[in-house]
Amino acid sequence: MSNPKLWQQYQELLSKTDFVVTYSALADEIPIEEIPNFELIKNKPKFVVPPTQKMEPKEISKKIVAAFATCTPPFRARPAPRSEVRLKGRLAQMGGLQPEACPLLFLPGQKFDITGTRHGRGFGWYDRLLAGLPNEWIRIGIATESQISHTPLIRNPWDQPADWLIGEQNQRRWKIHKFLRK
């Protein structure tokens, strides 16, 4: 595995999250159970996005938000006291504290590039789904090495980029990338 510091951040992200959105695997996608460190999210509440032709993206995004809202402790965090929120905000501004993990969205795709751009099957279904979900939710693309372009893909205004990309290389070796979403 590449970049031990990023892998550590990824593992922390998986262990802190309280809700996971996954896709129903198709023949050309990596099943979610095969991603690195799956054991860290195995028993956490999940929403599995049905095959894209079955429902409209707006309907699915509403169902995802509703499912997240009904998570019960210990997965759904209780609101912090106001003084703690102010302190965390100040520390985060100074770079001394990472924000709490929020729901993770695992994304399929036909092609990803090394800037986080994701291309699907060309109908914009996942872009519309992601547009209906909170922007703060962390998006993780899962791809094989053949699905990763080392030259930038065209990013249209409606394209929803990934925050992380986990790429499978030969022999179940994985490579990780982290992006700043624009």
PyRosetta script that sets phi, psi and omega in degrees:
from pyrosetta import init, pose_from_sequence

init()
pose = pose_from_sequence("MSNPKLWQQYQELLSKTDFVVTYSALADEIPIEEIPNFELIKNKPKFVVPPTQKMEPKEISKKIVAAFATCTPPFRARPAPRSEVRLKGRLAQMGGLQPEACPLLFLPGQKFDITGTRHGRGFGWYDRLLAGLPNEWIRIGIATESQISHTPLIRNPWDQPADWLIGEQNQRRWKIHKFLRK")
pose.set_psi(1, 144.6)
pose.set_omega(1, -177.4)
pose.set_phi(2, -94.2)
pose.set_psi(2, 159.6)
pose.set_omega(2, 174.3)
pose.set_phi(3, 47.0)
pose.set_psi(3, 81.3)
pose.set_omega(3, -177.4)
pose.set_phi(4, -56.0)
pose.set_psi(4, -33.9)
pose.set_omega(4, -179.5)
pose.set_phi(5, -66.1)
pose.set_psi(5, -41.9)
pose.set_omega(5, 177.2)
pose.set_phi(6, -66.5)
pose.set_psi(6, -39.0)
pose.set_omega(6, 178.5)
pose.set_phi(7, -63.1)
pose.set_psi(7, -37.9)
pose.set_omega(7, 178.1)
pose.set_phi(8, -64.5)
pose.set_psi(8, -43.7)
pose.set_omega(8, 177.5)
pose.set_phi(9, -61.1)
pose.set_psi(9, -42.0)
pose.set_omega(9, 179.2)
pose.set_phi(10, -62.0)
pose.set_psi(10, -44.8)
pose.set_omega(10, 178.8)
pose.set_phi(11, -63.4)
pose.set_psi(11, -41.1)
pose.set_omega(11, 176.9)
pose.set_phi(12, -62.7)
pose.set_psi(12, -41.3)
pose.set_omega(12, 178.6)
pose.set_phi(13, -59.9)
pose.set_psi(13, -46.9)
pose.set_omega(13, 179.5)
pose.set_phi(14, -64.1)
pose.set_psi(14, -40.0)
pose.set_omega(14, -177.2)
pose.set_phi(15, -73.3)
pose.set_psi(15, -28.9)
pose.set_omega(15, -178.7)
pose.set_phi(16, -84.7)
pose.set_psi(16, -24.7)
pose.set_omega(16, -173.4)
pose.set_phi(17, -64.2)
pose.set_psi(17, 153.6)
pose.set_omega(17, -179.3)
pose.set_phi(18, -119.2)
pose.set_psi(18, 5.0)
pose.set_omega(18, -178.8)
pose.set_phi(19, -162.9)
pose.set_psi(19, 137.4)
pose.set_omega(19, -176.1)
pose.set_phi(20, -128.4)
pose.set_psi(20, 134.0)
pose.set_omega(20, 174.3)
pose.set_phi(21, -111.7)
pose.set_psi(21, 123.3)
pose.set_omega(21, -179.7)
pose.set_phi(22, -122.4)
pose.set_psi(22, 174.9)
pose.set_omega(22, 178.3)
pose.set_phi(23, -110.1)
pose.set_psi(23, 156.6)
pose.set_omega(23, 173.3)
pose.set_phi(24, -81.4)
pose.set_psi(24, 119.5)
pose.set_omega(24, -171.6)
pose.set_phi(25, -64.2)
pose.set_psi(25, 137.6)
pose.set_omega(25, 173.4)
pose.set_phi(26, -108.5)
pose.set_psi(26, 175.2)
pose.set_omega(26, -174.4)
pose.set_phi(27, -57.6)
pose.set_psi(27, -35.0)
pose.set_omega(27, -176.1)
pose.set_phi(28, -98.2)
pose.set_psi(28, 13.3)
pose.set_omega(28, 179.4)
pose.set_phi(29, -114.7)
pose.set_psi(29, 153.9)
pose.set_omega(29, 178.7)
pose.set_phi(30, -81.2)
pose.set_psi(30, 123.3)
pose.set_omega(30, 177.9)
pose.set_phi(31, -59.3)
pose.set_psi(31, 140.3)
pose.set_omega(31, -175.7)
pose.set_phi(32, -57.4)
pose.set_psi(32, -31.1)
pose.set_omega(32, -179.1)
pose.set_phi(33, -66.3)
pose.set_psi(33, -15.0)
pose.set_omega(33, -177.8)
pose.set_phi(34, -97.6)
pose.set_psi(34, -2.0)
pose.set_omega(34, -179.8)
pose.set_phi(35, -70.8)
pose.set_psi(35, 154.6)
pose.set_omega(35, 178.3)
pose.set_phi(36, -59.8)
pose.set_psi(36, 138.5)
pose.set_omega(36, 176.9)
pose.set_phi(37, 63.5)
pose.set_psi(37, 28.3)
pose.set_omega(37, 178.3)
pose.set_phi(38, -55.7)
pose.set_psi(38, -31.3)
pose.set_omega(38, -178.3)
pose.set_phi(39, -57.8)
pose.set_psi(39, -24.6)
pose.set_omega(39, -179.6)
pose.set_phi(40, -72.9)
pose.set_psi(40, -21.0)
pose.set_omega(40, 179.9)
pose.set_phi(41, -117.9)
pose.set_psi(41, 1.3)
pose.set_omega(41, -174.5)
pose.set_phi(42, -52.6)
pose.set_psi(42, -43.3)
pose.set_omega(42, -175.3)
pose.set_phi(43, -101.3)
pose.set_psi(43, 11.7)
pose.set_omega(43, 179.2)
pose.set_phi(44, -88.9)
pose.set_psi(44, 154.9)
pose.set_omega(44, 178.9)
pose.set_phi(45, -58.2)
pose.set_psi(45, 136.5)
pose.set_omega(45, -178.0)
pose.set_phi(46, -132.6)
pose.set_psi(46, 152.5)
pose.set_omega(46, 170.0)
pose.set_phi(47, -121.9)
pose.set_psi(47, 121.8)
pose.set_omega(47, 179.3)
pose.set_phi(48, -99.0)
pose.set_psi(48, 117.6)
pose.set_omega(48, 179.5)
pose.set_phi(49, -69.2)
pose.set_psi(49, 125.5)
pose.set_omega(49, -179.4)
pose.set_phi(50, -69.2)
pose.set_psi(50, 168.4)
pose.set_omega(50, 176.0)
pose.set_phi(51, -50.1)
pose.set_psi(51, 138.0)
pose.set_omega(51, -169.4)
pose.set_phi(52, -60.2)
pose.set_psi(52, -26.2)
pose.set_omega(52, -178.0)
pose.set_phi(53, -79.9)
pose.set_psi(53, -7.0)
pose.set_omega(53, -174.3)
pose.set_phi(54, -81.0)
pose.set_psi(54, -33.1)
pose.set_omega(54, -175.7)
pose.set_phi(55, -144.5)
pose.set_psi(55, 160.2)
pose.set_omega(55, 176.2)
pose.set_phi(56, -73.2)
pose.set_psi(56, 143.3)
pose.set_omega(56, -179.0)
pose.set_phi(57, -57.2)
pose.set_psi(57, -37.8)
pose.set_omega(57, 179.9)
pose.set_phi(58, -63.3)
pose.set_psi(58, -40.1)
pose.set_omega(58, 178.4)
pose.set_phi(59, -63.1)
pose.set_psi(59, -44.1)
pose.set_omega(59, -179.2)
pose.set_phi(60, -65.5)
pose.set_psi(60, -43.9)
pose.set_omega(60, -179.0)
pose.set_phi(61, -62.9)
pose.set_psi(61, -36.7)
pose.set_omega(61, 176.0)
pose.set_phi(62, -64.0)
pose.set_psi(62, -40.6)
pose.set_omega(62, 178.6)
pose.set_phi(63, -65.8)
pose.set_psi(63, -38.1)
pose.set_omega(63, 179.3)
pose.set_phi(64, -64.6)
pose.set_psi(64, -47.8)
pose.set_omega(64, 180.0)
pose.set_phi(65, -61.9)
pose.set_psi(65, -40.9)
pose.set_omega(65, 178.6)
pose.set_phi(66, -64.9)
pose.set_psi(66, -40.7)
pose.set_omega(66, 179.0)
pose.set_phi(67, -64.5)
pose.set_psi(67, -40.5)
pose.set_omega(67, 178.1)
pose.set_phi(68, -64.0)
pose.set_psi(68, -40.1)
pose.set_omega(68, -178.8)
pose.set_phi(69, -64.6)
pose.set_psi(69, -25.5)
pose.set_omega(69, -177.7)
pose.set_phi(70, -94.5)
pose.set_psi(70, 3.0)
pose.set_omega(70, 176.7)
pose.set_phi(71, -57.9)
pose.set_psi(71, 139.6)
pose.set_omega(71, -179.4)
pose.set_phi(72, -107.3)
pose.set_psi(72, 157.4)
pose.set_omega(72, 177.1)
pose.set_phi(73, -55.6)
pose.set_psi(73, 147.6)
pose.set_omega(73, 10.5)
pose.set_phi(74, -86.0)
pose.set_psi(74, -0.2)
pose.set_omega(74, -174.2)
pose.set_phi(75, -76.9)
pose.set_psi(75, -37.3)
pose.set_omega(75, -179.0)
pose.set_phi(76, -89.6)
pose.set_psi(76, 116.2)
pose.set_omega(76, -176.6)
pose.set_phi(77, -69.8)
pose.set_psi(77, 142.4)
pose.set_omega(77, 174.4)
pose.set_phi(78, -78.7)
pose.set_psi(78, 150.4)
pose.set_omega(78, 178.1)
pose.set_phi(79, -61.4)
pose.set_psi(79, 138.3)
pose.set_omega(79, 179.5)
pose.set_phi(80, -80.5)
pose.set_psi(80, 152.6)
pose.set_omega(80, 174.5)
pose.set_phi(81, -57.6)
pose.set_psi(81, 150.6)
pose.set_omega(81, -176.1)
pose.set_phi(82, -56.0)
pose.set_psi(82, -40.2)
pose.set_omega(82, -179.5)
pose.set_phi(83, -64.4)
pose.set_psi(83, -37.1)
pose.set_omega(83, 179.0)
pose.set_phi(84, -68.4)
pose.set_psi(84, -37.0)
pose.set_omega(84, 178.3)
pose.set_phi(85, -63.2)
pose.set_psi(85, -44.3)
pose.set_omega(85, 179.4)
pose.set_phi(86, -62.5)
pose.set_psi(86, -43.4)
pose.set_omega(86, -179.5)
pose.set_phi(87, -63.7)
pose.set_psi(87, -45.4)
pose.set_omega(87, 179.3)
pose.set_phi(88, -61.9)
pose.set_psi(88, -38.9)
pose.set_omega(88, 178.6)
pose.set_phi(89, -62.5)
pose.set_psi(89, -43.7)
pose.set_omega(89, 178.8)
pose.set_phi(90, -65.3)
pose.set_psi(90, -44.4)
pose.set_omega(90, -179.8)
pose.set_phi(91, -64.0)
pose.set_psi(91, -39.5)
pose.set_omega(91, 179.4)
pose.set_phi(92, -64.5)
pose.set_psi(92, -39.8)
pose.set_omega(92, 178.0)
pose.set_phi(93, -62.3)
pose.set_psi(93, -33.9)
pose.set_omega(93, -180.0)
pose.set_phi(94, -84.9)
pose.set_psi(94, -2.7)
pose.set_omega(94, 179.5)
pose.set_phi(95, 83.5)
pose.set_psi(95, 9.4)
pose.set_omega(95, -176.1)
pose.set_phi(96, -92.5)
pose.set_psi(96, -1.0)
pose.set_omega(96, -178.1)
pose.set_phi(97, -151.2)
pose.set_psi(97, 134.1)
pose.set_omega(97, 175.2)
pose.set_phi(98, -84.4)
pose.set_psi(98, 143.0)
pose.set_omega(98, 177.4)
pose.set_phi(99, -64.6)
pose.set_psi(99, 157.0)
pose.set_omega(99, 178.2)
pose.set_phi(100, -60.3)
pose.set_psi(100, 146.1)
pose.set_omega(100, 178.1)
pose.set_phi(101, -67.5)
pose.set_psi(101, 144.8)
pose.set_omega(101, 177.8)
pose.set_phi(102, -120.5)
pose.set_psi(102, -176.9)
pose.set_omega(102, -177.4)
pose.set_phi(103, -53.5)
pose.set_psi(103, 146.2)
pose.set_omega(103, 178.0)
pose.set_phi(104, -106.3)
pose.set_psi(104, 135.7)
pose.set_omega(104, 177.6)
pose.set_phi(105, -113.9)
pose.set_psi(105, 114.0)
pose.set_omega(105, 176.1)
pose.set_phi(106, -90.7)
pose.set_psi(106, 127.4)
pose.set_omega(106, -171.4)
pose.set_phi(107, -114.9)
pose.set_psi(107, 133.1)
pose.set_omega(107, 170.0)
pose.set_phi(108, -83.8)
pose.set_psi(108, 170.0)
pose.set_omega(108, 175.9)
pose.set_phi(109, -174.7)
pose.set_psi(109, 155.9)
pose.set_omega(109, 174.8)
pose.set_phi(110, -82.4)
pose.set_psi(110, -33.1)
pose.set_omega(110, -177.9)
pose.set_phi(111, -151.6)
pose.set_psi(111, 138.6)
pose.set_omega(111, 172.8)
pose.set_phi(112, -126.6)
pose.set_psi(112, 153.3)
pose.set_omega(112, 172.0)
pose.set_phi(113, -117.0)
pose.set_psi(113, 177.0)
pose.set_omega(113, -174.2)
pose.set_phi(114, -81.6)
pose.set_psi(114, 11.6)
pose.set_omega(114, 172.3)
pose.set_phi(115, -111.2)
pose.set_psi(115, -1.0)
pose.set_omega(115, 178.9)
pose.set_phi(116, 101.2)
pose.set_psi(116, -4.5)
pose.set_omega(116, 178.4)
pose.set_phi(117, -66.7)
pose.set_psi(117, 137.5)
pose.set_omega(117, -178.0)
pose.set_phi(118, -123.5)
pose.set_psi(118, 130.5)
pose.set_omega(118, 172.8)
pose.set_phi(119, -115.5)
pose.set_psi(119, 133.4)
pose.set_omega(119, 178.9)
pose.set_phi(120, -102.6)
pose.set_psi(120, -137.2)
pose.set_omega(120, -177.4)
pose.set_phi(121, -88.1)
pose.set_psi(121, 2.8)
pose.set_omega(121, 173.0)
pose.set_phi(122, 98.2)
pose.set_psi(122, 4.6)
pose.set_omega(122, -178.5)
pose.set_phi(123, -107.1)
pose.set_psi(123, -5.3)
pose.set_omega(123, 177.2)
pose.set_phi(124, 76.0)
pose.set_psi(124, 13.3)
pose.set_omega(124, -176.2)
pose.set_phi(125, -61.1)
pose.set_psi(125, -51.6)
pose.set_omega(125, -179.1)
pose.set_phi(126, -67.4)
pose.set_psi(126, -34.2)
pose.set_omega(126, 176.8)
pose.set_phi(127, -61.8)
pose.set_psi(127, -41.8)
pose.set_omega(127, 178.1)
pose.set_phi(128, -68.8)
pose.set_psi(128, -37.2)
pose.set_omega(128, 176.8)
pose.set_phi(129, -62.2)
pose.set_psi(129, -48.8)
pose.set_omega(129, -178.4)
pose.set_phi(130, -65.1)
pose.set_psi(130, -33.5)
pose.set_omega(130, 178.0)
pose.set_phi(131, -63.8)
pose.set_psi(131, -25.4)
pose.set_omega(131, -179.9)
pose.set_phi(132, -89.7)
pose.set_psi(132, -0.6)
pose.set_omega(132, 179.9)
pose.set_phi(133, -108.0)
pose.set_psi(133, 157.1)
pose.set_omega(133, 179.4)
pose.set_phi(134, -56.0)
pose.set_psi(134, 135.9)
pose.set_omega(134, -177.4)
pose.set_phi(135, -65.1)
pose.set_psi(135, -23.7)
pose.set_omega(135, -177.7)
pose.set_phi(136, -75.3)
pose.set_psi(136, -19.0)
pose.set_omega(136, -178.5)
pose.set_phi(137, -64.6)
pose.set_psi(137, 136.3)
pose.set_omega(137, -172.4)
pose.set_phi(138, -82.3)
pose.set_psi(138, 130.0)
pose.set_omega(138, -175.3)
pose.set_phi(139, -107.5)
pose.set_psi(139, 123.4)
pose.set_omega(139, -178.2)
pose.set_phi(140, -121.3)
pose.set_psi(140, 117.1)
pose.set_omega(140, 176.7)
pose.set_phi(141, -85.8)
pose.set_psi(141, 141.8)
pose.set_omega(141, 178.6)
pose.set_phi(142, -120.7)
pose.set_psi(142, 125.5)
pose.set_omega(142, -175.4)
pose.set_phi(143, -149.1)
pose.set_psi(143, 159.1)
pose.set_omega(143, 169.7)
pose.set_phi(144, -84.7)
pose.set_psi(144, 164.6)
pose.set_omega(144, -179.5)
pose.set_phi(145, -59.5)
pose.set_psi(145, -34.2)
pose.set_omega(145, -179.6)
pose.set_phi(146, -69.4)
pose.set_psi(146, -16.9)
pose.set_omega(146, 179.4)
pose.set_phi(147, -92.7)
pose.set_psi(147, 1.3)
pose.set_omega(147, -178.5)
pose.set_phi(148, -105.5)
pose.set_psi(148, 121.7)
pose.set_omega(148, 178.1)
pose.set_phi(149, -96.4)
pose.set_psi(149, 131.2)
pose.set_omega(149, 178.5)
pose.set_phi(150, -89.2)
pose.set_psi(150, -2.7)
pose.set_omega(150, 170.7)
pose.set_phi(151, -109.1)
pose.set_psi(151, 143.3)
pose.set_omega(151, -177.0)
pose.set_phi(152, -59.2)
pose.set_psi(152, 137.0)
pose.set_omega(152, 173.7)
pose.set_phi(153, -85.2)
pose.set_psi(153, 160.5)
pose.set_omega(153, 175.7)
pose.set_phi(154, -69.5)
pose.set_psi(154, 126.6)
pose.set_omega(154, 177.7)
pose.set_phi(155, -109.1)
pose.set_psi(155, 112.2)
pose.set_omega(155, 177.4)
pose.set_phi(156, -80.1)
pose.set_psi(156, 161.6)
pose.set_omega(156, -178.2)
pose.set_phi(157, -58.0)
pose.set_psi(157, -28.8)
pose.set_omega(157, -178.3)
pose.set_phi(158, -88.2)
pose.set_psi(158, -10.3)
pose.set_omega(158, -178.5)
pose.set_phi(159, -65.8)
pose.set_psi(159, 135.2)
pose.set_omega(159, -179.7)
pose.set_phi(160, -104.9)
pose.set_psi(160, 110.7)
pose.set_omega(160, -176.0)
pose.set_phi(161, -78.0)
pose.set_psi(161, 165.0)
pose.set_omega(161, 176.3)
pose.set_phi(162, -91.7)
pose.set_psi(162, 155.4)
pose.set_omega(162, 174.5)
pose.set_phi(163, -91.0)
pose.set_psi(163, -32.2)
pose.set_omega(163, -179.9)
pose.set_phi(164, -132.7)
pose.set_psi(164, 154.9)
pose.set_omega(164, 172.8)
pose.set_phi(165, -136.9)
pose.set_psi(165, 124.9)
pose.set_omega(165, 176.4)
pose.set_phi(166, -110.4)
pose.set_psi(166, 116.1)
pose.set_omega(166, -176.8)
pose.set_phi(167, -112.0)
pose.set_psi(167, 129.9)
pose.set_omega(167, 178.5)
pose.set_phi(168, -84.0)
pose.set_psi(168, 126.9)
pose.set_omega(168, 175.0)
pose.set_phi(169, -105.4)
pose.set_psi(169, -169.7)
pose.set_omega(169, 179.8)
pose.set_phi(170, -57.8)
pose.set_psi(170, 146.7)
pose.set_omega(170, 171.6)
pose.set_phi(171, 58.0)
pose.set_psi(171, 36.4)
pose.set_omega(171, 177.4)
pose.set_phi(172, 62.3)
pose.set_psi(172, 28.2)
pose.set_omega(172, 170.5)
pose.set_phi(173, -89.5)
pose.set_psi(173, 142.8)
pose.set_omega(173, -174.5)
pose.set_phi(174, -120.9)
pose.set_psi(174, 149.7)
pose.set_omega(174, 175.8)
pose.set_phi(175, -123.7)
pose.set_psi(175, 145.0)
pose.set_omega(175, -175.7)
pose.set_phi(176, -123.8)
pose.set_psi(176, 145.0)
pose.set_omega(176, 177.0)
pose.set_phi(177, -134.8)
pose.set_psi(177, 145.8)
pose.set_omega(177, 175.4)
pose.set_phi(178, -128.7)
pose.set_psi(178, 137.8)
pose.set_omega(178, -176.0)
pose.set_phi(179, -123.6)
pose.set_psi(179, 159.9)
pose.set_omega(179, 168.1)
pose.set_phi(180, -99.3)
pose.set_psi(180, 115.9)
pose.set_omega(180, -177.4)
pose.set_phi(181, -71.2)
pose.set_psi(181, 135.9)
pose.set_omega(181, 179.7)
pose.set_phi(182, -108.6)
pose.dump_pdb("model.pdb")
